[in-house]
Amino acid sequence: MVKVNFLNLKVIVLLCVQLAAHCVFSATRTSTATGGDWSVGGTWVGGVAPGSGDEAVIATTAGNSVTRTSNITVRKLTVNSGAILNISGVGTTVTLSYFLLPSSSNSGTITGSGNLTVGALQGNFSNSGTISITGTLTINNPITATNTSVISVGNLSRGASLAFNNNSPGSITVTGTTT
């Protein structure tokens, strides 16, 4: 006779339901070439701003940017080559949550006076562009710096899994404190 532990079975079923719901309800939201305020639907193709659990693709051109002025958590962030994400406002934080191992990347520019938190669960962040923020870069997952990557931050806060794999002549500069 096989005994089934119903508590374990319930936990497994609950996790599967949550996983399926997350996959079904997350979306990829791509900015327009002209950009604008992150929270305004007109900044995004399809008219809907990315929310928690979504993937945000910054695809601005010609010096235009997407500007974020309040805290947001997204599952994945991609900043295309030539595109600009401006994290504006001291205390404003963009958090990359990394659910189900998505990797975020920056081939453009992430700039501003706010903060960037990389990874809460799993995944990594590839930077072949420029990160130039006066706030804090918090690293909970590896960052790979490639090509002529430039990372310049006010403060650096390292989580449990920190790895700068700078395979290039790029640079990493911290003007404030490192913890």
C-alpha positions, 0 to 999 in steps of 0.5 A, a space after each residue: 500500500 502506498 501512503 500519500 502525504 496529502 500536505 506535500 501534494 497540496 503544496 506541490 499543486 499550489 506551487 504549480 497553480 501559482 507558476 501557471 498563473 504567473 506565466 499566463 498573466 505576465 506580459 512583455 511591454 515595449 516602449 515607443 521610440 519617443 518614450 515618456 513617463 513610465 506610468 503613462 500608457 502612451 509611452 508603451 506600444 499597446 497603451 499599457 505600462 509594465 507592472 509587477 511581473 511583466 517584462 519591460 523593453 526600453 526601445 527609445 531612439 534619438 536621445 529619447 528616454 523612458 523616465 521612472 519617478 516611483 518604485 517599480 518591480 519588473 520580472 525582466 528589463 531589457 534596454 536596447 542599444 541606443 535606448 535610455 532608461 532614466 530612474 529619476 528621483 532620490 529614493 526611486 528604485 527599479 527592482 528586477 525580480 527574476 522569476 523563472 530565470 529570465 536574464 535582464 540586459 542593458 545595451 543602452 543607458 540606465 541613468 538618473 538619481 535613483 536606485 537599481 536592484 538587480 535580482 531577488 531570486 535567480 537570473 543574471 544581468 548582462 551590461 554592454 551599455 552604460 549604467 550611470 546612477 547617483 543612487 545605489 546599485 544593489 546586486 543580489 545576482 551576478 552582473 556580467 559586464 561585456 564589451 566596453 561596459 561602463 558602470 558608475 554608481 553612487 553606492 554599491 550594496 552587494 547581496 549574497 551572490 555577487 559576481 562582476 565578470 568584466 570580460 572587457 576594457 570596461 570600467 566599474 566606478 563607485 563614488 560613495 560607499 560599498 557594503 
